[in-house]
Amino acid sequence: MHVRDYYEIAGGVALMAVGAFAALYSLANYDQGSLARMGPGYLPFYLGLLLAGFGFLIVLFAWLKTAKPEKIQWRSFLAVTASLVAFPLLLGKLGLLLSTFLVVLLATLASSEFTLKSRLLTALGVTVVTWLVFVVGLRISLPTWPVVAG
Amino acid sequence: MDALQSGLWLGLQTAIEPVTLLYCFIGVFLGTLIGVIPGIGVLAAISLLLPVTYHLPTVPAIVMLAGVFYGSQYGNSITSILLNLPGTPSSAVTCLDGSPMAKNGQAGLALFTNVSASFMGSVFGILVLVLFAPAIAALGLEFGPPEYFAVMLLGLVAASTMGGGSIIKGLAMVTLGLLLGTVGIDINSGISRFSFGVPQLFDGINIVALAMGVFGVTEVINGAASKSRGVPYSQFRLHSLLPKTAKEVTVTGMPILRGSCIGSFFGTLPGTGAGISSFIAYAMEKRMAKEPERFGKGAVEGVAAPESANNAAAITAFVPTLTLGIPGDVVMALVLGAMILHGVQPGPMLMSDHPDLFWGLIVSFGLGSLMLIILNLPLIKVWVTILRIPFRYLYPAILIFIALGVYSVSASLFDIAIVAGVGVLGYGMLLARFNPAPLLLGFVLGPLLEENFRRSLMLSHGDLSTFISRPISSAFLAACAALLVWSASSWLRRRRRHAKQATA
């Protein structure tokens, strides 16, 4: 179905906002200087203006056309993002191996093609590989096992 | 000639050091592996390996990253031929005739042609690199800040207009990249820009986190959501890959030569690389063929020409990076980033300051290409087996490697969360069809661009005409303008055609 591409419009608006913010923020906080002696705020100000201008053009052109918007893969998007947020939170407490196992279980929710058994086996397999690469191989500076509070 | 000989001799000594040789092998091996697996691209792979390079000496680190890049070209082609599943624009061209060949029972010949054409293309590219790099570096020594500014601007404009898709979006992404590149301490004034009091941002945004977020995480999200496909079962033995008649080899000779020339030329230009040169090489073969109707139905020239072109381009892409310090595309930008992390400033002085790196890298291209022949002919069965592993068993490991890779750079758990954040942004960009490649190029070039822009105007006392009055920089700027006008007009033409189709 061809409809107005709201993702593209949202992207353009976001660029306008970032550009306007960068321009105003550098105008307010950093010395502009002159062409011959540019201050730290000179280029960011113009880059911000330029970005806001491009953002405006993107919104304009996106408004004038119809397109087939990309489909959001919510399930995969949420599972992958949640895994990356959960991993650093778990690592400090549960150690590398247990955290990896749990995060992989979480990450497998992204795909609809797993069974419970293949989820567990994948998590086990990835944990073993992670142990070999990062603990045995690279000697990463993270606790391998859960940290006892104290 | 003496300089060339002693350079190559030094390069050989550097490249055959066991540690360099080992990482060259790891690079081409991983490159082929990444290329074979549909769903993970060379950019994600190089971003994943950037943290590893922190733990390595400079030469093996760069040799490995380069190996991943040209090795992935081989792996991509295997998947294109056997599965008709292109991972990159350049391997989409290989699909056109490689896949019909496989369906006609000529998969072995297609794979053999891929390897031989790729190898010849690489060798040709190495020759071009050896012959022209010193001259371009000598020219680069004449460059002042205005010339550097102009050539970088050309690279950025080319990358945003040639990448396909909307030019405005490409330019917007470059601008955003430049802006992100200003985050951190400004070396001229010592003022920390856009860091909002967050100490982690004083050194700027971490390139590893940025690259992994926009390439790695986005690819994992997309790959995990896609349904797995069956892989046609086919049995390969070494002898089934070897050509049966001499004619099968000789017929590809001229296409390989033409493809190599095209690839070497377009590889050196900023913004154009493997993808475009394989399209042009394919189109040219089709035009020169006596029976153009064979193309698309399994013509062996249709595999030979684009494969030699994209591999030649993968090597000559190093010309502007090594001689001028200006990356022509994102892969080169990441390689450049890795060199800077190792305290090596790429540019005209690289050849004299770090001859071991320069020549060692060149010789390693040759050695790596030889390793790729072994990896791709006798070991083809390994790759066919790997092709059968569904992506869902791989992406959780990729995710863990992304997270721990970022952690190993900074020893900060906070950076893993940053990657998650950048990944969300990257996915948003994918939905809005914003290409992250120009963004990353702008990010890497941003500080260099600003530095040269400032210096130019300081030298000219604020007179902007300095960019136009100097012949080399005015030529580059004219090329920029021409590129913008040309792509704007072709975009308008496409739009008008679309409008006509819509009303018809």
Interface residues (C-beta under 8 A of the other chain):
Chain A: Y7 E8 A10 G11 G12 A14 L15 V18 G19 A22 Y25 S26 Y30 D31 S34 L35 A36 R37 M38 G39 P40 G41 L43 P44 L47 G48 L50 L51 F54 G55 L57 I58 F61 P69 E70 I72 Q73 R75 S76 F77 A79 V80 T81 S83 L84 V85 F87 P88 L91 G92 T100 V103 V104 A107 T108 A110 S111 E113 F114 S118 T122 A123 G125 V126 V129 T130 V133 F134 L138 I140 S141 L142
Chain B: H55 S166 I168 K169 L171 A172 T175 L176 L178 L179 T182 D186 N188 S189 I191 R193 F194 V217 V220 I221 N222 A224 A225 K227 S228 P390 R392 Y393 Y395 P396 A397 L399 I400 F401 I402 A403 L404 Y407 S408 A411 L413 F414 I416 A417 V419 A420 G423 V424 Y427 G428 M429 L430 L431 A432 R433 F434 E450 F453 R454 L457 M458 S460 H461 G462 L464
